[in-house]
Amino acid sequence: MEVSAGLIAGSHQRNELIVFRQNEYAANPLQQSSRQICQICSDEIGSTVDEDPFIACNECAFPVCRICYDYERKEGSQVCPQCKTRYNRLKGCPRVEGDEEEDDIDDVENEFNFDLRKTTIMALTCYEGKSISLDPSKDLTAYGYGSVAWKERMESWKQKQGKLQMMGDGDDDELDLSLLDEGRQPFSRKLPVPSSQINPYRMIIIIRLIVLGFFFHYRITHPVIDAYALWLTSVICEIWFALSWILDQFPKWNPVDRETYLDRLSLRYESEGQPSQLSSVDIFVSTFDPLKEPPLVTGNTILSILAVDYPVDKVSCYVSDDGAAMLTFEALSEVSEFAKKWVPFCKKFDIEPRAPEPYFAQKLDYLRDKVSTGFIKERRSMKREYEEFKVRINALVAKAQKVPDEGWVMQDGTSWPGNNVREHPGMIQVFLGQSGEGNELPRLVYVSREKRPGFNHHRKAGAMNALVRVSGVVTNAPFVLNLDCNHYINNSKALREAMCFMMDPLLRKRVCYVQFPHRFHGIDRNVVFFDINMKGLDGIQGPIYVGTGCVFR
């Protein structure tokens, strides 16, 4: 589908032709800078105690401040992000594993007794130095830096700068370095399953392997001569199933849990009174037949997306209608109107989940916990609004049961472009986020890709590719979350959880995607697959992509 040609959409006063131009929406390329700033944290590099510019890498002089240099040597890969040369130990730095003896550094007194407090104060206060030129042909994003730059140091560091200088000669116990380094700590960690839980299962695996060995020893040493071909076939099949079982047990040997630190993510990328530096996320929702995939279910999924706990200007929801159905388009129009009431209600009272159908289905006594009467009043009003919303959606479904002989006609008298499902132009309609109302709600975009005879267009992967091309022109977010139309978000902080892995300076270069588990109401909750198999795979390499509920880089 060519985004720049044949884009038609409209219904009920939404009959405008929308044309997107690449030069209007394309993201600006990474601006190279020759200023003397750290390319990891965007702070000034500063100078050494000898008033010389601090140079971390002697090979390419890639700009890195003293704090990032010390942190990279201690916790990171210990190599320069640009030329991949291992960092040498500089004067005043402690030795780390892998350092070689260096005859030209006379620093015996500081070699093993390193005062972290003084170095921190020096790195925060020494900001005078000469500029270092960068190679403008180098693309820093290739090294994992620059995609989300630290435009401002954590606010707490700046607030403590004067205090650190005054406390330079004071009591070390009064200096809370843990608060100072909180924003630089990892955003997540692995939590191994307790031995008391995993060791009994491991013992069972070992016992089964022993029994399996005795079984095959007996089977092979006692062949059935009268039916040798049948015996050999059965033994081969048993060996194959045994091998499959053994391979299935390996991932379960070392399962892990993961814990995220949302406060650290917010400390690093969000400052009070400043624009959020969190990365933008494009959320893709795919649907095909509104009669098989009820619009009310799809609407709940979209409402849960629009109400996520994430900056509204960083979230965009793209709905792929592979059936070019008038019903889906009309339902999205109703969803966009109801979202103007539902999203503020969710964020005002911080409710969970933020899909109205499962939220109102919860059987909770709100008066038991002495909830304010204002909340009770607004909740009852919102429930009435939702019931009216359901009536309007069900009326659209009933209307769609009887398709006119001439096909659907829009309000201006023109035919709906999707009357012929197998041949129609690409259609794009921006419901939310294109005017002043976009400051309060995330962007909501309807997309129906172009269809032409002779091509097999009815596949989810092709719909995702079309959404990637459209979103690349409109918002061009660096991360994508894809969802099925019947999978609502039951945790409003799910995007922040994913960003704890995607935006972690130590992990983001090695993480391709984050897979969320699926929970189905009223049927199998996939406990064995997601809570055992997937965590086991995470312990050896990583979980597999299961087709939906996944954040991609």
Wavefront OBJ file of the C-alpha trace (Angstrom):
o trace
v 0.000 0.000 0.000
v 1.352 3.399 -0.931
v 0.583 5.755 1.923
v 0.779 8.875 -0.230
v -1.871 7.901 -2.767
v -5.576 6.946 -2.705
v -6.248 7.574 0.993
v -10.021 7.847 1.496
v -12.133 7.584 4.618
v -15.214 9.091 6.160
v -18.589 8.681 7.762
v -20.870 10.854 9.887
v -19.144 14.186 9.306
v -15.771 12.480 8.869
v -15.647 12.469 5.075
v -12.377 14.342 4.645
v -9.549 13.155 2.431
v -6.368 12.715 4.383
v -2.940 12.847 2.739
v 0.248 12.434 4.720
v 3.509 13.811 3.421
v 6.840 12.407 4.441
v 8.515 15.787 4.996
v 5.790 16.842 7.418
v 5.934 13.932 9.809
v 9.339 12.356 9.383
v 11.391 12.380 12.536
v 14.421 14.590 12.598
v 17.687 12.672 12.273
v 20.073 12.489 15.160
v 21.840 15.796 15.435
v 25.564 15.368 15.760
v 27.256 17.742 18.102
v 30.817 18.761 18.637
v 30.178 20.176 22.113
v 32.190 18.720 24.926
v 29.368 16.686 26.455
v 29.161 13.073 27.536
v 27.455 10.990 24.858
v 25.969 8.683 27.503
v 24.453 11.076 30.040
v 24.665 14.428 28.135
v 26.524 16.133 30.982
v 29.612 18.223 30.375
v 32.758 16.158 30.453
v 34.746 18.459 32.725
v 38.468 18.384 33.302
v 40.999 16.456 35.323
v 42.776 17.711 38.427
v 45.533 19.029 36.125
v 43.002 21.238 34.259
v 43.313 19.038 31.156
v 40.214 17.760 29.327
v 39.101 14.390 30.697
v 39.635 11.759 27.992
v 38.300 8.294 28.737
v 39.480 6.585 25.525
v 42.995 7.282 24.286
v 42.259 5.779 20.868
v 39.302 7.829 19.565
v 38.618 10.358 22.405
v 34.933 9.430 22.446
v 33.343 11.959 24.862
v 32.490 10.235 28.156
v 32.390 11.894 31.591
v 34.253 10.557 34.624
v 31.156 9.117 36.306
v 30.078 7.179 33.195
v 33.679 6.020 32.668
v 33.899 4.641 36.225
v 30.458 3.055 35.953
v 31.232 1.448 32.580
v 34.492 -0.026 33.904
v 32.868 -1.369 37.037
v 29.435 -2.503 35.824
v 29.487 -2.353 32.030
v 31.458 -3.903 29.172
v 34.635 -1.918 29.984
v 35.064 -0.897 26.328
v 34.673 2.387 24.457
v 31.204 2.613 22.855
v 32.673 3.987 19.600
v 35.901 2.137 18.800
v 35.303 -0.879 21.081
v 38.777 -0.479 22.615
v 39.087 -1.602 26.214
v 39.360 1.290 28.630
v 42.756 1.723 30.293
v 42.901 2.499 33.989
v 43.358 6.227 34.566
v 44.952 7.859 37.562
v 42.676 7.833 40.593
v 40.637 4.810 39.462
v 40.609 1.420 41.214
v 41.721 -1.673 39.388
v 39.087 -3.983 37.971
v 39.326 -7.546 36.767
v 41.281 -7.664 33.518
v 43.503 -4.633 34.100
v 47.098 -5.211 33.098
v 50.137 -3.835 34.884
v 50.809 -0.325 33.670
v 54.308 1.028 34.312
v 53.503 4.580 33.279
v 50.905 5.187 36.019
v 52.328 6.103 39.416
v 49.205 5.856 41.524
v 50.045 3.360 44.259
v 48.260 5.227 47.028
v 44.980 5.341 45.091
v 45.227 1.975 43.382
v 43.090 0.046 45.832
v 41.882 2.665 48.297
v 39.578 4.702 46.083
v 37.411 7.469 47.567
v 34.185 7.375 45.576
v 32.815 10.438 47.360
v 35.656 12.743 46.280
v 35.547 11.522 42.708
v 31.792 12.094 42.582
v 32.209 15.644 43.853
v 35.011 16.288 41.356
v 32.967 14.950 38.442
v 29.949 17.036 39.424
v 31.830 20.303 39.950
v 34.602 20.293 37.316
v 32.900 21.536 34.175
v 35.648 23.631 32.544
v 37.705 22.200 29.707
v 38.565 22.363 26.054
v 36.259 21.015 23.371
v 36.851 17.638 21.713
v 35.816 17.251 18.079
v 33.593 14.349 17.043
v 33.567 12.616 13.712
v 30.261 13.801 12.131
v 30.111 10.668 9.993
v 29.713 8.502 13.063
v 26.161 7.467 13.929
v 25.988 7.114 17.697
v 22.790 5.064 17.552
v 24.833 2.222 16.092
v 26.514 1.906 19.477
v 23.330 2.027 21.522
v 23.654 5.686 22.496
v 21.880 8.790 21.372
v 18.501 7.264 20.626
v 17.193 8.485 23.972
v 19.798 10.960 25.216
v 19.878 12.250 28.735
v 19.079 15.853 27.958
v 19.157 16.648 31.658
v 20.935 14.988 34.550
v 18.677 13.584 37.220
v 17.168 16.465 39.158
v 18.269 15.050 42.473
v 21.923 15.212 41.445
v 21.683 18.916 40.647
v 19.918 19.600 43.925
v 22.652 17.800 45.860
v 25.585 19.391 44.041
v 25.983 22.293 46.487
v 25.420 19.991 49.427
v 28.151 17.630 48.240
v 30.661 20.472 47.972
v 29.885 21.702 51.492
v 30.095 18.174 52.893
v 33.409 17.391 51.233
v 35.259 17.436 54.565
v 32.342 16.301 56.712
v 31.202 12.976 58.112
v 31.011 10.260 55.463
v 28.024 8.660 57.175
v 25.936 11.730 56.402
v 26.535 11.444 52.672
v 23.805 9.304 51.170
v 25.449 8.047 47.996
v 22.660 5.540 47.468
v 20.262 8.382 46.665
v 22.852 9.974 44.415
v 23.274 6.815 42.348
v 19.640 5.714 42.377
v 19.006 7.012 38.873
v 22.025 5.115 37.524
v 21.057 1.740 38.948
v 19.622 -1.005 36.679
v 15.911 -0.769 36.011
v 15.330 -4.495 36.531
v 16.878 -7.570 38.051
v 16.558 -11.332 37.886
v 14.995 -13.174 40.790
v 15.930 -16.883 40.806
v 13.219 -19.273 41.913
v 13.877 -20.314 45.561
v 15.754 -23.591 45.945
v 13.006 -24.956 48.161
v 10.644 -24.757 45.176
v 12.877 -25.733 42.269
v 15.067 -28.466 43.844
v 12.192 -30.970 44.376
v 11.258 -30.572 40.719
v 14.885 -31.106 39.694
v 15.024 -34.274 41.772
v 11.912 -35.559 40.014
v 13.560 -34.887 36.633
v 16.673 -36.825 37.671
v 14.592 -39.754 38.950
v 12.630 -39.835 35.690
v 15.858 -39.841 33.689
v 17.167 -42.783 35.708
v 13.912 -44.714 35.262
v 13.956 -43.845 31.566
v 17.490 -45.238 31.256
v 16.494 -48.535 32.863
v 13.438 -48.730 30.598
v 15.435 -48.315 27.390
v 18.079 -50.732 28.627
v 15.381 -53.363 29.044
v 13.708 -52.567 25.716
v 16.929 -52.754 23.713
v 18.277 -55.908 25.423
v 14.972 -57.799 25.011
v 14.047 -57.619 21.338
v 10.909 -59.337 20.032
v 12.221 -61.724 17.421
v 8.792 -62.767 16.114
v 7.836 -59.137 15.350
v 11.228 -57.546 14.940
v 10.102 -54.764 12.536
v 7.263 -53.749 14.825
v 9.580 -53.839 17.878
v 12.218 -51.686 16.120
v 9.618 -49.145 15.037
v 8.236 -48.846 18.558
v 11.725 -48.441 20.052
v 12.561 -45.671 17.561
v 9.309 -43.861 18.388
v 9.940 -44.213 22.127
v 13.460 -42.825 21.752
v 12.098 -39.875 19.769
v 9.456 -39.082 22.404
v 12.021 -39.482 25.183
v 14.368 -37.051 23.419
v 11.533 -34.551 23.009
v 10.721 -34.860 26.709
v 14.364 -34.328 27.714
v 14.615 -31.207 25.537
v 11.417 -29.931 27.131
v 12.902 -30.355 30.616
v 16.102 -28.370 29.978
v 14.408 -24.928 29.910
v 12.605 -25.735 33.176
v 15.849 -26.476 35.019
v 16.653 -22.843 35.815
v 13.547 -20.593 35.634
v 13.826 -16.947 36.658
v 11.493 -14.155 37.654
v 12.141 -10.504 36.856
v 11.512 -7.456 38.996
v 11.351 -3.935 37.588
v 12.002 -0.578 39.253
v 9.588 1.953 37.827
v 10.807 4.667 40.202
v 14.320 4.487 38.739
v 12.935 4.733 35.225
v 10.972 7.812 36.177
v 13.940 9.331 38.023
v 16.133 9.095 34.966
v 13.743 10.060 32.188
v 11.097 12.184 33.898
v 11.668 15.417 35.831
v 8.973 17.500 37.455
v 8.048 20.455 35.305
v 10.021 19.130 32.327
v 8.869 17.186 29.229
v 9.106 13.433 29.621
v 12.102 11.780 27.953
v 10.452 8.344 27.771
v 10.440 6.810 24.318
v 7.325 6.874 22.177
v 5.389 3.642 21.634
v 3.129 2.764 18.693
v 0.492 0.174 19.612
v -0.901 -1.996 16.795
v -4.317 -3.653 17.083
v -5.345 -6.020 14.299
v -8.882 -7.069 13.384
v -10.543 -8.586 10.341
v -14.221 -9.520 10.654
v -16.316 -7.449 13.105
v -19.031 -10.111 13.136
v -16.559 -12.733 14.432
v -14.564 -10.248 16.513
v -17.256 -8.171 18.277
v -16.680 -4.406 18.098
v -17.493 -4.120 21.808
v -14.526 -6.361 22.648
v -12.275 -4.435 20.268
v -13.510 -1.191 21.808
v -12.553 -2.353 25.306
v -9.070 -3.211 24.057
v -8.654 0.237 22.509
v -9.982 2.008 25.609
v -7.477 0.156 27.797
v -4.714 1.323 25.444
v -5.791 4.959 25.438
v -5.910 4.971 29.260
v -2.414 3.554 29.925
v -0.228 5.260 32.510
v 2.174 6.803 30.017
v 2.632 10.319 28.582
v -0.231 10.858 26.124
v 2.038 12.444 23.520
v 4.184 9.292 23.571
v 1.371 6.803 22.823
v -0.337 6.163 19.484
v -2.878 3.429 18.763
v -3.211 2.107 15.208
v -6.159 -0.168 14.416
v -5.781 -2.366 11.343
v -9.110 -3.268 9.752
v -8.195 -5.964 7.246
v -11.850 -6.418 6.301
v -12.440 -2.733 5.409
v -15.693 -2.964 7.365
v -17.949 0.035 7.766
v -18.981 -1.413 11.135
v -15.427 -1.273 12.483
v -15.014 2.300 11.295
v -18.292 3.405 12.902
v -17.428 1.558 16.129
v -14.086 3.379 16.341
v -15.938 6.665 15.983
v -18.063 5.757 19.003
v -15.003 4.555 20.928
v -13.189 7.839 20.331
v -16.144 9.807 21.719
v -16.507 7.606 24.801
v -12.738 7.735 25.423
v -12.979 11.483 26.072
v -14.920 10.635 29.235
v -13.438 7.262 30.154
v -9.713 8.110 30.023
v -9.887 11.119 32.389
v -11.986 9.056 34.807
v -9.391 6.247 34.854
v -6.461 8.577 35.435
v -8.238 10.697 38.025
v -9.019 7.753 40.302
v -6.195 5.408 39.177
v -8.482 2.462 38.560
v -7.487 -1.020 37.358
v -8.155 -2.573 34.911
v -8.816 0.253 32.490
v -11.057 -1.658 30.120
v -14.634 -0.775 31.131
v -16.231 -4.210 30.647
v -13.956 -6.162 33.066
v -13.759 -3.170 35.406
v -17.519 -2.864 35.906
v -17.823 -6.668 36.066
v -15.754 -6.733 39.263
v -17.793 -7.493 42.363
v -16.346 -5.036 44.883
v -17.893 -3.225 47.812
v -16.565 0.298 47.368
v -18.173 1.559 50.573
v -16.341 -1.038 52.636
v -13.015 0.779 52.300
v -14.627 4.200 52.913
v -14.158 5.418 49.371
v -15.050 9.077 48.883
v -18.622 9.778 47.888
v -17.334 11.830 44.948
v -15.790 8.694 43.442
v -18.975 6.686 43.972
v -21.005 9.366 42.227
v -18.658 9.621 39.238
v -18.386 5.842 38.975
v -22.164 5.443 38.786
v -22.339 8.189 36.180
v -19.563 6.537 34.156
v -21.306 3.169 34.339
v -24.459 4.732 32.889
v -22.361 6.287 30.129
v -20.837 2.886 29.375
v -24.232 1.201 29.221
v -25.361 3.797 26.694
v -22.133 3.237 24.772
v -22.863 -0.500 24.631
v -26.359 0.189 23.306
v -24.954 2.317 20.476
v -22.370 -0.332 19.585
v -24.970 -3.115 19.580
v -27.212 -0.961 17.369
v -24.363 -0.645 14.851
v -23.877 -4.425 14.906
v -27.588 -5.006 14.278
v -27.544 -2.521 11.424
v -24.510 -4.229 9.847
v -26.402 -7.540 9.616
v -28.341 -6.238 6.586
v -25.991 -4.966 3.924
v -27.759 -2.862 1.237
v -27.681 -4.199 -2.318
v -25.763 -1.137 -3.521
v -23.361 -1.384 -0.571
v -22.765 1.070 2.213
v -23.100 4.758 1.411
v -21.432 7.548 3.358
v -23.186 10.678 4.535
v -22.048 12.720 1.532
v -23.639 10.182 -0.848
v -20.425 8.494 -2.011
v -19.928 4.758 -1.746
v -17.876 3.337 1.086
v -14.464 2.428 -0.438
v -14.434 -0.920 1.391
v -17.629 -2.286 -0.184
v -15.413 -4.520 -2.303
v -13.278 -6.238 0.325
v -10.818 -7.632 -2.226
v -10.210 -4.401 -4.133
v -10.150 -0.971 -2.518
v -7.657 1.844 -1.881
v -5.828 2.314 1.378
v -7.833 4.161 4.020
v -6.533 6.174 6.961
v -8.568 8.160 9.491
v -7.117 9.943 12.529
v -9.836 9.984 15.191
v -7.881 11.414 18.119
v -4.689 13.369 18.498
v -4.834 15.557 15.387
v -6.059 18.784 17.063
v -6.195 20.390 20.480
v -7.886 17.340 21.981
v -4.719 15.377 21.332
v -3.166 17.059 24.371
v -5.459 15.007 26.595
v -5.785 11.708 24.726
v -3.324 9.546 22.795
v -3.531 9.383 19.017
v -6.062 6.919 17.560
v -5.697 6.012 13.883
v -7.855 3.752 11.708
v -5.979 1.970 8.898
v -7.247 -0.338 6.180
v -4.497 -1.363 3.800
v -4.889 -1.331 0.040
v -6.250 -4.492 -1.585
v -5.787 -5.560 -5.186
v -6.966 -8.700 -7.060
v -4.453 -11.467 -7.470
v -2.714 -10.890 -4.146
v -3.241 -12.743 -0.878
v -3.883 -9.822 1.479
v -5.684 -11.632 4.288
v -2.810 -12.331 6.675
v -1.892 -10.709 9.985
v 1.791 -10.272 9.108
v 0.913 -8.191 6.059
v -1.401 -6.033 8.156
v 1.421 -5.441 10.635
v 3.747 -4.438 7.791
v 1.171 -1.925 6.571
v 0.861 -0.462 10.070
v 4.639 -0.157 10.302
v 4.705 1.879 7.082
v 1.828 4.134 8.151
v 3.159 4.697 11.669
v 6.597 5.419 10.228
v 5.120 8.407 8.408
v 2.814 9.649 11.174
v 4.640 9.073 14.477
v 7.702 6.884 13.812
v 8.029 5.604 17.388
v 11.134 3.508 18.177
v 9.061 0.808 19.921
v 5.976 -1.145 18.840
v 3.476 -3.132 20.903
v 1.181 -5.438 18.944
v -2.093 -6.739 20.389
v -4.990 -8.832 19.183
v -8.343 -7.089 19.227
v -9.549 -9.234 22.160
v -6.493 -8.712 24.412
v -6.979 -5.700 26.645
v -4.219 -4.284 28.883
v -4.949 -5.266 32.491
v -1.981 -3.314 33.915
v -1.873 0.385 33.081
v 1.879 0.484 33.792
v 2.680 -2.290 31.322
v 4.466 0.071 28.914
v 6.639 1.374 31.731
v 7.469 -2.209 32.689
v 8.636 -2.870 29.131
v 10.678 0.340 29.043
v 12.557 -0.848 32.151
v 14.183 -3.368 29.797
v 14.177 -1.437 26.528
v 15.608 1.810 27.931
v 18.022 0.389 30.493
v 21.514 1.597 29.434
v 23.017 -1.784 30.348
v 20.346 -3.986 28.725
v 18.928 -2.058 25.776
v 21.753 -3.094 23.437
v 20.916 -6.765 24.018
v 17.093 -6.752 24.260
v 15.083 -7.147 21.069
v 11.571 -7.565 22.478
v 9.639 -8.013 25.718
v 6.879 -10.641 25.729
v 3.930 -10.194 28.098
v 1.950 -13.215 29.393
v -1.661 -13.833 28.367
v -4.458 -14.478 30.826
v -7.835 -15.712 29.573
v -10.931 -15.243 31.727
v -13.150 -18.258 32.240
v -10.794 -20.707 30.480
v -7.192 -21.906 30.788
v -5.021 -19.073 32.172
v -1.903 -20.471 30.450
v -0.169 -20.941 33.792
v 1.991 -23.857 32.628
v 3.135 -22.146 29.448
v 3.772 -18.603 30.710
v 4.648 -19.206 34.365
v 6.812 -22.301 33.864
v 7.932 -22.792 30.265
v 8.466 -19.130 29.384
v 10.254 -18.360 32.663
v 12.423 -21.398 32.078
v 13.333 -20.177 28.591
v 14.103 -16.792 30.093
v 16.596 -18.491 32.384
v 18.686 -19.906 29.520
v 18.304 -17.358 26.721
v 14.928 -15.690 26.362
v 11.202 -16.311 25.866
v 9.728 -16.895 22.438
v 7.405 -14.525 20.603
v 3.863 -15.890 20.795
v 2.213 -13.613 18.221
v 0.688 -10.877 20.390
v 1.308 -8.910 23.563
v 4.907 -8.156 22.624
v 6.932 -4.915 22.619
v 9.452 -4.804 19.753
v 12.391 -2.507 19.273
l 1 2 3 4 5 6 7 8 9 10 11 12 13 14 15 16 17 18 19 20 21 22 23 24 25 26 27 28 29 30 31 32 33 34 35 36 37 38 39 40 41 42 43 44 45 46 47 48 49 50 51 52 53 54 55 56 57 58 59 60 61 62 63 64 65 66 67 68 69 70 71 72 73 74 75 76 77 78 79 80 81 82 83 84 85 86 87 88 89 90 91 92 93 94 95 96 97 98 99 100 101 102 103 104 105 106 107 108 109 110 111 112 113 114 115 116 117 118 119 120 121 122 123 124 125 126 127 128 129 130 131 132 133 134 135 136 137 138 139 140 141 142 143 144 145 146 147 148 149 150 151 152 153 154 155 156 157 158 159 160 161 162 163 164 165 166 167 168 169 170 171 172 173 174 175 176 177 178 179 180 181 182 183 184 185 186 187 188 189 190 191 192 193 194 195 196 197 198 199 200 201 202 203 204 205 206 207 208 209 210 211 212 213 214 215 216 217 218 219 220 221 222 223 224 225 226 227 228 229 230 231 232 233 234 235 236 237 238 239 240 241 242 243 244 245 246 247 248 249 250 251 252 253 254 255 256 257 258 259 260 261 262 263 264 265 266 267 268 269 270 271 272 273 274 275 276 277 278 279 280 281 282 283 284 285 286 287 288 289 290 291 292 293 294 295 296 297 298 299 300 301 302 303 304 305 306 307 308 309 310 311 312 313 314 315 316 317 318 319 320 321 322 323 324 325 326 327 328 329 330 331 332 333 334 335 336 337 338 339 340 341 342 343 344 345 346 347 348 349 350 351 352 353 354 355 356 357 358 359 360 361 362 363 364 365 366 367 368 369 370 371 372 373 374 375 376 377 378 379 380 381 382 383 384 385 386 387 388 389 390 391 392 393 394 395 396 397 398 399 400 401 402 403 404 405 406 407 408 409 410 411 412 413 414 415 416 417 418 419 420 421 422 423 424 425 426 427 428 429 430 431 432 433 434 435 436 437 438 439 440 441 442 443 444 445 446 447 448 449 450 451 452 453 454 455 456 457 458 459 460 461 462 463 464 465 466 467 468 469 470 471 472 473 474 475 476 477 478 479 480 481 482 483 484 485 486 487 488 489 490 491 492 493 494 495 496 497 498 499 500 501 502 503 504 505 506 507 508 509 510 511 512 513 514 515 516 517 518 519 520 521 522 523 524 525 526 527 528 529 530 531 532 533 534 535 536 537 538 539 540 541 542 543 544 545 546 547 548 549 550 551 552 553
